[in-house]
Amino acid sequence: MTFLHPLALLGLAAAALPALLHLLERRTPPEAEFPPLRYLRDAERQSARRLRLRHLLLLILRTALVAVIVLAAARPIVPTGRGGGGGGGGRSGAVHAPTALAVVLDNSLSAGAVVDGRPVLDRLKALARASLAQATAGDRLWLVLADGVARAGSREALLASADGATATPQRLELVPAVERAARLVAAEPLPAREVHVLSDLQRTALGTGTVDVPDVALLVLAPPERVPANRGVAAARAGEGGLGLTIAVSGTPGAGAAPLVARLQAPGNDPAGGRAREVGRTLAAPGQSVTLPLPPLAPGWWMGEVWLDADELRGDDRRLFVVRVAPPASVAADAGVGPFVAAALAVLRVAKRVTTGGGVSIGERLGAAQSVVLPPGDPALLGQVNRALSARGVRWHFGAPGPPGTIASADLAMVRGVQVNRRYRLEGTEGDSGVVATVSGEPWLVRDGGVVLVGSRLDTTWTALPAAPGFVPFVDALANRIARGEALVAEAVGVPRVQFVTRGADTVGATVFGPDPRESDLTPGTPDELHRSFPGARVLDEAGLAAERFAGARRADVSGLLLGFALLLAAIELAVASMSR
């Protein structure tokens, strides 16, 4: 048992007052030897015995009354165990021991789905509010949202954060977030530690980890019984030069096909501005990928969007895309580049991806303002090439031979993993800026200004690249994109928008933001998957969660019972005192 106001126990000293008063009132009756009154001695002795008993009873009652009132003023609390009532501080007179509590509120995009006419996030926020509202001044509190950040603060501050949470494109990796929250509360020196997980428990958000933190009560809201069928636009990517638009659809397995509409607007127009023109329609179901042809486009950076018919989750029904259209590069190749590069350029000329001219030179020497330089076949010429690079102001040069390996590149997927047998190290004077591809962790393809250096000759004795299916697209990218200093259109998770990358007055790249496509699959984890991810957790419905909040630390304030007992003692004391008169 503990007391909310222990200093009030000093009042127990007042319990000695009744005994002191009784002692002060004691007197010895005078002796009377008058013979006629001797017969009354026996009667007086019996009466005195009864009076002593009554006085002793009054002493006990008054002492107990004072002690009980003092104890009630100190507000004693006692543990009540689990399963009582309506959940901790929710019922009258119920409190709990100081508790370290972390509430994980999943406000990722999937929580914006509407189920039975109500967004899932509204239900999760109401439960988060109920957990935080029952906290007391002695508790240590955190709130974890979809960004994974554990916000520490007062009850009022965290309630405001929970109320202001909206569905965000940012994805919550649930298991790592819960584990971090559990370790936070486990480190607190408080009598009780709890983590409340309020999520739709998407299967894709569970991952492969496991939360196993001793001495932490993990309460997990059970997944919804009904899962709505949902579809979302997972990706919309235009081929280089606007050769076609590839659209991927994700969503809940078993959801049927839905109409897709692609719109395009001229450079500089906002896709939501109403001036977009429709360029294609198709049908697709979750797991499918379709390609729409794009009309001939003038040079420039074109923006577009793909719309899906509205369903229960609106946040994934729209996806932006960017199309870069540029005049084909005019390319001149040295005679020493070899037959493979010459054949690839011939194919690209037929496809009208390059033209013959001097805009971009490919060979062993520096040529036009935009040059792709290969290492010379004769090692004795390396010094001459490096001097020419230095004279041009290029901060890279050919170094010593490097060990073999495979190509790694974030921008050039067509050559990723291709074997390189012979190469020269590319050494820069200012770090690794401008590196496009590496081999064994060392630069293999770099760009500085208008000059591109390749660490290997494009011949099968140096690398398997000329025999790979991606060789022609690689030469295309060298001439049309890398030599011009342009980057691939990148994709990132975030609020749908397009962020262009500029160099001076020129646009050289773009990043398209959109929701994580995994959020479109609303399928919750199975009981076995939940047990694997959260062993030892209690998976509860809303009523069970309300009953189990702070259950391990729940205590009852018995001061009301003590006051009632004090009234009973007062009534008994009054009755006994009346009888003794």
C-alpha positions as CSV (number, residue, x, y, z in Angstrom):
1,M,0.0,0.0,0.0
2,T,1.2,3.5,-0.8
3,F,-0.2,7.0,0.0
4,L,-0.8,9.9,-2.3
5,H,-0.3,12.4,0.6
6,P,2.0,10.6,3.1
7,L,2.7,13.8,5.1
8,A,-0.9,13.6,6.3
9,L,0.1,10.5,8.4
10,L,1.6,12.9,10.9
11,G,-2.0,13.4,12.0
12,L,-1.9,9.9,13.6
13,A,-0.4,11.6,16.6
14,A,-3.9,13.0,17.3
15,A,-5.1,9.4,17.9
16,A,-3.5,9.7,21.4
17,L,-5.8,12.5,22.4
18,P,-8.8,10.3,23.4
19,A,-6.5,8.2,25.6
20,L,-5.1,11.3,27.2
21,L,-8.5,12.8,27.9
22,H,-9.7,9.6,29.5
23,L,-6.7,9.5,31.8
24,L,-7.3,13.1,32.8
25,E,-10.9,12.4,33.7
26,R,-10.0,9.5,36.0
27,R,-10.7,10.2,39.7
28,T,-10.8,8.1,42.8
29,P,-14.3,8.3,44.5
30,P,-14.2,9.1,48.3
31,E,-14.5,6.3,50.8
32,A,-17.8,6.4,52.8
33,E,-18.0,4.4,55.9
34,F,-21.6,5.3,56.7
35,P,-23.1,2.0,57.8
36,P,-26.4,2.4,56.1
37,L,-24.7,2.7,52.7
38,R,-22.6,-0.4,52.9
39,Y,-25.2,-2.4,51.1
40,L,-24.7,-0.1,48.1
41,R,-21.0,-1.1,47.7
42,D,-21.8,-4.2,45.7
43,A,-24.1,-2.3,43.4
44,E,-21.5,0.5,42.9
45,R,-18.8,-2.0,42.1
46,Q,-20.9,-3.6,39.4
47,S,-21.8,-0.2,38.0
48,A,-18.2,0.9,38.0
49,R,-17.2,-2.3,36.1
50,R,-19.8,-1.5,33.4
51,L,-18.6,2.1,33.2
52,R,-15.0,1.1,32.8
53,L,-16.0,-1.2,29.9
54,R,-18.0,1.5,28.3
55,H,-15.1,4.0,28.7
56,L,-12.6,1.5,27.3
57,L,-14.9,1.0,24.3
58,L,-15.3,4.7,23.8
59,L,-11.5,5.1,24.0
60,I,-11.0,2.5,21.3
61,L,-13.8,3.9,19.1
62,R,-12.5,7.5,19.4
63,T,-8.9,6.5,18.8
64,A,-9.9,4.4,15.8
65,L,-12.0,7.2,14.4
66,V,-9.1,9.7,14.5
67,A,-6.8,7.1,12.9
68,V,-9.2,6.3,10.1
69,I,-9.8,10.0,9.3
70,V,-6.1,10.6,9.1
71,L,-5.5,7.6,6.9
72,A,-8.3,8.8,4.6
73,A,-6.7,12.2,4.4
74,A,-3.4,10.5,3.3
75,R,-5.4,8.8,0.4
76,P,-4.0,5.3,0.5
77,I,-3.9,3.3,-2.8
78,V,-3.7,-0.5,-3.2
79,P,-2.9,-2.6,-6.2
80,T,-6.0,-4.1,-8.0
81,G,-4.4,-6.4,-10.6
82,R,-5.6,-6.9,-14.2
83,G,-9.0,-7.0,-15.7
84,G,-10.7,-4.6,-13.5
85,G,-13.4,-2.3,-14.6
86,G,-13.1,0.0,-17.5
87,G,-9.4,0.6,-17.7
88,G,-7.3,2.2,-15.1
89,G,-8.0,5.9,-14.6
90,G,-11.3,5.6,-16.4
91,R,-13.3,4.7,-13.3
92,S,-13.9,6.7,-10.2
93,G,-11.2,6.3,-7.6
94,A,-8.9,4.3,-9.9
95,V,-5.3,5.4,-10.4
96,H,-2.1,3.7,-11.5
97,A,1.5,3.5,-10.5
98,P,4.0,5.7,-12.4
99,T,4.4,4.2,-15.9
100,A,6.7,4.6,-18.9
101,L,4.3,4.6,-21.8
102,A,5.0,4.8,-25.6
103,V,2.0,5.1,-28.0
104,V,2.8,4.0,-31.6
105,L,0.2,5.7,-33.8
106,D,0.5,4.5,-37.4
107,N,-0.6,7.5,-39.5
108,S,1.0,6.2,-42.8
109,L,-1.0,6.4,-46.0
110,S,-2.9,3.2,-45.5
111,A,-4.6,4.6,-42.4
112,G,-6.4,7.0,-44.7
113,A,-8.6,4.1,-46.0
114,V,-12.3,4.5,-45.3
115,V,-14.0,1.5,-43.6
116,D,-17.7,1.6,-42.8
117,G,-17.8,5.3,-43.6
118,R,-15.0,6.3,-41.2
119,P,-11.3,6.7,-41.9
120,V,-9.2,4.1,-40.1
121,L,-6.9,6.9,-38.8
122,D,-9.8,8.6,-36.9
123,R,-10.3,5.3,-35.0
124,L,-6.6,5.0,-34.3
125,K,-6.4,8.6,-33.1
126,A,-9.3,8.2,-30.7
127,L,-7.6,5.2,-29.1
128,A,-4.3,7.1,-28.9
129,R,-6.1,9.9,-27.2
130,A,-7.7,7.5,-24.7
131,S,-4.3,6.0,-23.8
132,L,-2.6,9.4,-23.3
133,A,-5.6,11.0,-21.5
134,Q,-5.3,8.4,-18.7
135,A,-1.7,9.3,-18.0
136,T,-0.9,11.0,-14.8
137,A,1.8,13.5,-13.8
138,G,4.1,10.7,-12.6
139,D,4.1,9.0,-16.0
140,R,6.8,9.3,-18.7
141,L,5.3,9.5,-22.2
142,W,6.3,9.2,-25.8
143,L,4.3,9.3,-29.1
144,V,5.7,7.6,-32.2
145,L,4.2,8.5,-35.6
146,A,4.9,7.3,-39.2
147,D,8.2,9.1,-39.3
148,G,9.5,6.8,-36.6
149,V,10.5,9.7,-34.3
150,A,9.7,9.1,-30.6
151,R,8.3,12.4,-29.3
152,A,8.7,12.8,-25.6
153,G,6.5,15.4,-23.9
154,S,3.7,16.2,-21.5
155,R,0.3,14.6,-21.8
156,E,-1.2,17.8,-23.2
157,A,1.5,18.2,-25.8
158,L,1.3,14.6,-27.0
159,L,-2.5,14.8,-27.2
160,A,-2.2,17.8,-29.5
161,S,0.3,15.9,-31.7
162,A,-2.0,12.9,-31.9
163,D,-5.0,15.0,-32.7
164,G,-3.1,16.8,-35.5
165,A,-1.8,13.7,-37.1
166,T,-2.9,13.2,-40.8
167,A,-2.3,10.3,-43.2
168,T,1.2,10.8,-44.7
169,P,2.9,9.2,-47.7
170,Q,5.8,8.4,-45.4
171,R,5.8,4.7,-44.5
172,L,6.1,3.3,-41.0
173,E,8.3,0.2,-40.7
174,L,6.2,-1.1,-37.8
175,V,8.4,-3.7,-36.1
176,P,11.6,-1.5,-35.9
177,A,9.5,1.4,-34.6
178,V,7.8,-0.7,-31.9
179,E,11.2,-2.2,-30.9
180,R,12.7,1.3,-30.4
181,A,9.7,2.4,-28.4
182,A,9.9,-0.7,-26.2
183,R,13.6,-0.1,-25.5
184,L,12.9,3.5,-24.6
185,V,10.3,2.6,-21.9
186,A,12.4,-0.4,-20.7
187,A,15.2,2.0,-19.8
188,E,13.0,4.1,-17.5
189,P,13.3,3.3,-13.7
190,L,9.5,3.3,-13.2
191,P,7.3,0.5,-11.7
192,A,5.5,-0.2,-15.0
193,R,6.3,0.0,-18.7
194,E,3.9,-0.3,-21.6
195,V,3.8,0.2,-25.4
196,H,0.4,0.6,-27.1
197,V,0.5,-0.2,-30.9
198,L,-2.3,1.4,-32.8
199,S,-2.1,0.4,-36.4
200,D,-4.0,-1.3,-39.2
201,L,-1.2,-3.9,-39.0
202,Q,-0.5,-4.1,-42.8
203,R,1.3,-7.3,-43.6
204,T,3.8,-5.4,-45.7
205,A,4.7,-3.2,-42.7
206,L,5.6,-6.0,-40.4
207,G,8.8,-7.0,-42.2
208,T,10.9,-9.8,-40.9
209,G,12.0,-8.5,-37.4
210,T,10.8,-9.4,-34.0
211,V,10.1,-7.3,-30.9
212,D,11.3,-9.0,-27.8
213,V,12.0,-6.6,-24.9
214,P,11.6,-8.0,-21.4
215,D,9.5,-6.3,-18.7
216,V,7.5,-4.3,-21.2
217,A,3.8,-4.9,-21.6
218,L,3.0,-4.8,-25.4
219,L,-0.7,-4.0,-26.2
220,V,-1.5,-4.4,-29.9
221,L,-4.8,-3.3,-31.4
222,A,-6.3,-6.2,-33.4
223,P,-6.5,-5.7,-37.2
224,P,-9.9,-4.9,-38.7
225,E,-12.2,-7.7,-39.5
226,R,-13.1,-6.3,-42.9
227,V,-10.4,-5.3,-45.4
228,P,-11.6,-3.1,-48.3
229,A,-10.4,-4.0,-51.8
230,N,-8.0,-1.3,-52.9
231,R,-5.9,-0.4,-56.0
232,G,-3.2,2.2,-56.3
233,V,-0.8,3.5,-59.0
234,A,2.5,2.0,-57.9
235,A,4.7,3.6,-60.6
236,A,4.4,5.6,-63.8
237,R,7.7,5.8,-65.8
238,A,8.3,7.3,-69.2
239,G,11.0,5.8,-71.4
240,E,13.9,8.1,-72.4
241,G,12.7,10.4,-75.2
242,G,9.1,9.7,-74.5
243,L,9.1,6.3,-76.1
244,G,6.2,5.0,-73.9
245,L,4.7,5.2,-70.5
246,T,4.8,2.1,-68.2
247,I,2.2,2.0,-65.4
248,A,2.3,-0.5,-62.5
249,V,-0.7,-1.1,-60.3
250,S,-0.5,-2.3,-56.7
251,G,-3.1,-3.0,-54.1
252,T,-5.0,-5.6,-52.2
253,P,-4.8,-9.1,-53.8
254,G,-8.0,-10.1,-55.5
255,A,-9.1,-6.5,-56.2
256,G,-10.5,-6.3,-59.7
257,A,-9.2,-4.2,-62.6
258,A,-9.9,-0.5,-62.7
259,P,-9.6,2.2,-65.4
260,L,-6.5,4.2,-65.6
261,V,-6.2,7.6,-67.4
262,A,-2.9,9.3,-68.4
263,R,-2.7,13.0,-68.9
264,L,0.1,15.2,-70.1
265,Q,0.7,18.9,-70.1
266,A,3.2,21.2,-71.8
267,P,6.4,22.1,-70.1
268,G,5.9,24.5,-67.2
269,N,2.2,23.6,-66.6
270,D,1.0,22.2,-63.3
271,P,-0.7,18.8,-63.7
272,A,-3.4,19.9,-61.4
273,G,-3.9,23.2,-63.2
274,G,-6.6,21.8,-65.6
275,R,-4.7,22.3,-68.9
276,A,-3.6,18.7,-69.2
277,R,-4.6,16.6,-72.2
278,E,-5.5,13.0,-72.0
279,V,-3.0,10.7,-73.8
280,G,-4.3,7.3,-73.1
281,R,-6.7,5.0,-71.1
282,T,-6.4,1.4,-70.0
283,L,-7.5,-1.2,-67.4
284,A,-5.2,-2.8,-64.8
285,A,-5.5,-4.8,-61.6
286,P,-3.1,-5.1,-58.7
287,G,0.1,-6.8,-59.7
288,Q,-0.2,-5.9,-63.4
289,S,1.9,-3.5,-65.5
290,V,0.7,-1.9,-68.7
291,T,2.4,0.4,-71.3
292,L,0.7,3.3,-73.1
293,P,2.2,4.9,-76.2
294,L,2.9,8.6,-75.9
295,P,2.3,11.0,-78.8
296,P,5.3,12.8,-80.5
297,L,6.5,15.5,-78.1
298,A,8.5,18.6,-78.7
299,P,11.9,18.9,-76.8
300,G,11.6,19.8,-73.2
301,W,10.7,18.5,-69.7
302,W,7.1,17.3,-69.8
303,M,5.0,16.6,-66.7
304,G,2.1,14.2,-66.5
305,E,-0.1,12.2,-64.2
306,V,-1.9,8.9,-64.1
307,W,-5.4,8.8,-62.4
308,L,-7.1,5.7,-61.1
309,D,-10.8,5.5,-60.3
310,A,-11.5,6.5,-56.7
311,D,-11.8,3.7,-54.1
312,E,-11.6,3.4,-50.3
313,L,-8.0,4.8,-50.2
314,R,-7.8,8.0,-52.2
315,G,-4.1,8.9,-51.4
316,D,-2.7,6.3,-53.9
317,D,-5.0,7.0,-56.8
318,R,-2.7,9.6,-58.5
319,R,0.9,9.3,-59.6
320,L,3.0,12.0,-61.4
321,F,5.6,11.3,-64.0
322,V,8.1,13.3,-66.0
323,V,9.1,12.9,-69.7
324,R,12.4,14.3,-71.0
325,V,12.5,15.0,-74.7
326,A,15.7,16.3,-76.3
327,P,17.0,16.5,-79.8
328,P,19.1,13.5,-80.6
329,A,22.8,14.0,-80.0
330,S,25.1,14.4,-83.0
331,V,28.0,12.0,-82.4
332,A,31.4,11.6,-84.0
333,A,33.5,8.5,-83.1
334,D,37.2,8.0,-83.5
335,A,38.4,5.2,-85.7
336,G,40.0,3.6,-82.7
337,V,36.8,3.2,-80.6
338,G,36.4,-0.4,-82.0
339,P,33.7,-2.2,-83.9
340,F,31.3,-2.6,-80.9
341,V,30.8,1.2,-80.4
342,A,30.5,1.8,-84.1
343,A,27.8,-0.9,-84.4
344,A,25.9,0.5,-81.5
345,L,26.0,4.0,-83.0
346,A,24.7,2.6,-86.3
347,V,21.7,1.1,-84.5
348,L,21.0,4.3,-82.7
349,R,21.1,6.3,-86.0
350,V,18.6,4.0,-87.5
351,A,16.3,4.5,-84.4
352,K,16.9,8.3,-84.8
353,R,18.4,8.4,-81.3
354,V,21.6,10.0,-82.6
355,T,22.7,11.8,-85.7
356,T,26.1,12.2,-87.4
357,G,27.9,15.3,-86.3
358,G,30.4,16.8,-83.9
359,G,28.2,17.6,-80.9
360,V,29.6,14.7,-78.9
361,S,32.9,12.9,-79.6
362,I,33.7,9.4,-78.5
363,G,37.3,8.2,-78.7
364,E,40.8,8.2,-77.1
365,R,41.2,12.0,-77.5
366,L,39.5,15.0,-76.3
367,G,37.3,16.4,-79.1
368,A,34.2,18.5,-78.9
369,A,33.0,20.4,-75.9
370,Q,31.2,17.2,-74.9
371,S,33.6,14.3,-75.1
372,V,33.5,10.6,-74.0
373,V,37.1,9.6,-73.5
374,L,38.2,6.0,-73.5
375,P,41.6,4.8,-72.3
376,P,44.1,4.5,-75.2
377,G,45.0,1.1,-76.5
378,D,48.7,1.9,-76.1
379,P,49.6,2.5,-72.4
380,A,52.4,4.8,-73.5
381,L,49.8,7.3,-74.6
382,L,48.2,7.6,-71.1
383,G,50.4,10.5,-70.1
384,Q,49.5,12.5,-73.2
385,V,45.8,11.9,-72.6
386,N,46.1,13.0,-68.9
387,R,48.0,16.2,-69.9
388,A,45.2,17.0,-72.4
389,L,42.6,16.4,-69.6
390,S,44.5,18.7,-67.2
391,A,44.8,21.4,-69.9
392,R,41.0,21.3,-70.4
393,G,40.5,21.8,-66.6
394,V,39.2,18.2,-66.0
395,R,39.8,17.2,-62.4
396,W,40.0,13.4,-63.2
397,H,42.8,11.4,-65.0
398,F,43.6,7.8,-65.8
399,G,45.7,6.1,-63.1
400,A,47.3,2.7,-62.5
401,P,45.5,-0.5,-63.6
402,G,42.9,-1.7,-61.1
403,P,41.6,-5.2,-60.2
404,P,38.6,-6.8,-62.1
405,G,35.1,-6.6,-60.7
406,T,31.5,-5.9,-61.7
407,I,29.9,-2.6,-62.5
408,A,27.7,-0.9,-59.9
409,S,25.6,2.1,-60.7
410,A,22.5,3.8,-59.4
411,D,21.8,5.5,-62.7
412,L,22.7,2.9,-65.3
413,A,20.6,-0.2,-64.5
414,M,21.4,-1.6,-68.0
415,V,25.1,-2.3,-67.1
416,R,24.7,-3.1,-63.4
417,G,26.5,-6.4,-62.6
418,V,28.4,-6.6,-65.9
419,Q,31.9,-8.0,-65.5
420,V,35.0,-5.8,-66.1
421,N,38.3,-7.7,-66.6
422,R,40.7,-4.8,-67.4
423,R,40.5,-1.2,-66.3
424,Y,42.4,1.8,-65.3
425,R,41.7,3.5,-62.0
426,L,40.1,6.9,-62.4
427,E,41.7,9.3,-60.0
428,G,40.2,12.7,-59.1
429,T,41.7,15.7,-57.3
430,E,38.5,16.6,-55.5
431,G,37.0,13.4,-54.2
432,D,34.4,11.3,-56.0
433,S,32.1,14.1,-57.3
434,G,30.8,13.2,-60.7
435,V,31.1,9.4,-60.3
436,V,28.4,7.7,-62.4
437,A,29.5,4.0,-62.1
438,T,32.1,2.0,-60.0
439,V,33.9,-1.3,-60.2
440,S,35.1,-2.9,-56.9
441,G,34.1,0.4,-55.2
442,E,36.4,2.5,-57.3
443,P,35.3,5.0,-60.0
444,W,34.9,3.5,-63.4
445,L,32.7,6.1,-65.2
446,V,33.0,9.7,-64.2
447,R,31.9,13.1,-65.6
448,D,33.5,16.5,-65.0
449,G,32.1,19.5,-67.0
450,G,31.5,18.3,-70.5
451,V,34.0,15.4,-70.3
452,V,33.2,11.8,-69.5
453,L,35.9,9.3,-68.7
454,V,35.4,5.5,-69.0
455,G,37.9,3.3,-67.1
456,S,37.9,0.5,-69.8
457,R,38.0,0.3,-73.5
458,L,34.6,-0.9,-74.8
459,D,35.9,-4.2,-76.1
460,T,35.2,-7.7,-75.1
461,T,38.8,-8.2,-74.0
462,W,38.3,-5.5,-71.4
463,T,34.7,-6.0,-70.3
464,A,31.7,-8.2,-71.1
465,L,29.6,-5.0,-71.7
466,P,29.7,-5.0,-75.5
467,A,28.2,-8.5,-75.5
468,A,25.5,-7.6,-72.9
469,P,21.9,-6.7,-73.9
470,G,22.3,-3.3,-72.3
471,F,25.2,-2.1,-74.4
472,V,23.2,-0.2,-77.0
473,P,21.1,1.6,-74.3
474,F,24.4,2.3,-72.5
475,V,25.9,4.0,-75.5
476,D,22.6,5.9,-75.9
477,A,22.8,7.1,-72.3
478,L,26.4,8.1,-72.8
479,A,25.6,10.3,-75.9
480,N,22.2,11.7,-75.0
481,R,22.3,12.0,-71.2
482,I,25.6,11.6,-69.5
483,A,27.7,13.7,-71.9
484,R,25.0,16.4,-71.6
485,G,25.2,16.3,-67.8
486,E,21.6,15.1,-67.3
487,A,20.5,12.7,-64.7
488,L,17.8,10.1,-64.8
489,V,14.4,11.0,-63.5
490,A,14.5,9.8,-59.8
491,E,11.7,8.7,-57.6
492,A,11.2,9.3,-53.9
493,V,8.6,8.9,-51.2
494,G,6.7,12.0,-50.2
495,V,3.8,14.4,-50.9
496,P,3.1,14.1,-54.7
497,R,5.1,16.7,-56.5
498,V,8.0,17.1,-59.0
499,Q,11.3,18.7,-58.0
500,F,13.5,19.8,-60.9
501,V,17.3,19.9,-60.7
502,T,18.9,22.8,-62.4
503,R,22.4,23.8,-63.4
504,G,22.4,27.5,-64.1
505,A,19.5,28.2,-66.4
506,D,19.3,24.5,-67.6
507,T,17.2,21.7,-66.1
508,V,19.3,18.6,-65.9
509,G,17.2,16.3,-63.8
510,A,14.0,15.8,-61.8
511,T,12.7,13.9,-58.8
512,V,9.2,12.7,-58.7
513,F,7.6,12.2,-55.3
514,G,4.8,9.9,-54.5
515,P,3.5,7.5,-51.8
516,D,5.1,4.2,-51.1
517,P,3.4,1.6,-53.4
518,R,3.4,-1.0,-50.6
519,E,0.8,1.2,-48.7
520,S,-1.8,0.2,-51.3
521,D,-2.0,-3.4,-50.1
522,L,-4.4,-3.2,-47.1
523,T,-4.1,-6.9,-46.2
524,P,-3.4,-7.2,-42.5
525,G,-1.0,-9.7,-41.0
526,T,-2.2,-13.1,-40.0
527,P,-2.3,-14.2,-36.3
528,D,0.8,-16.3,-36.9
529,E,2.6,-13.3,-38.5
530,L,1.6,-11.0,-35.6
531,H,2.9,-13.6,-33.1
532,R,6.2,-13.9,-35.0
533,S,6.6,-10.1,-35.0
534,F,5.3,-9.4,-31.5
535,P,5.9,-12.5,-29.3
536,G,4.4,-12.1,-25.9
537,A,2.1,-9.2,-27.0
538,R,-1.6,-9.1,-26.2
539,V,-3.6,-8.5,-29.4
540,L,-6.8,-6.9,-28.3
541,D,-9.9,-5.3,-29.7
542,E,-11.0,-1.8,-28.6
543,A,-12.8,-3.0,-25.5
544,G,-9.9,-5.3,-24.5
545,L,-7.4,-2.5,-25.0
546,A,-9.5,-0.1,-22.8
547,A,-9.5,-2.8,-20.1
548,E,-5.8,-3.5,-20.2
549,R,-4.4,0.0,-20.3
550,F,-2.2,0.5,-17.2
551,A,-3.6,-2.8,-15.9
552,G,-0.3,-4.0,-14.6
553,A,0.2,-0.8,-12.6
554,R,-3.5,-0.2,-11.6
555,R,-4.2,0.8,-8.0
556,A,-7.4,1.8,-6.2
557,D,-7.8,4.9,-3.9
558,V,-9.5,3.5,-0.8
559,S,-9.9,6.9,1.0
560,G,-13.6,6.8,0.2
561,L,-14.0,3.5,1.9
562,L,-12.1,4.8,4.9
563,L,-14.4,7.8,5.2
564,G,-17.4,5.6,5.1
565,F,-15.9,3.4,7.8
566,A,-15.2,6.6,9.8
567,L,-18.9,7.6,9.6
568,L,-19.8,4.1,10.9
569,L,-17.4,4.5,13.8
570,A,-18.8,7.9,14.7
571,A,-22.3,6.5,14.7
572,I,-21.2,3.7,17.0
573,E,-19.4,6.1,19.3
574,L,-22.4,8.3,19.6
575,A,-24.6,5.4,20.5
576,V,-22.2,4.1,23.1
577,A,-21.7,7.6,24.6
578,S,-25.5,8.0,24.9
579,M,-25.9,4.7,26.7
580,S,-23.2,5.7,29.3
581,R,-25.0,8.8,30.4
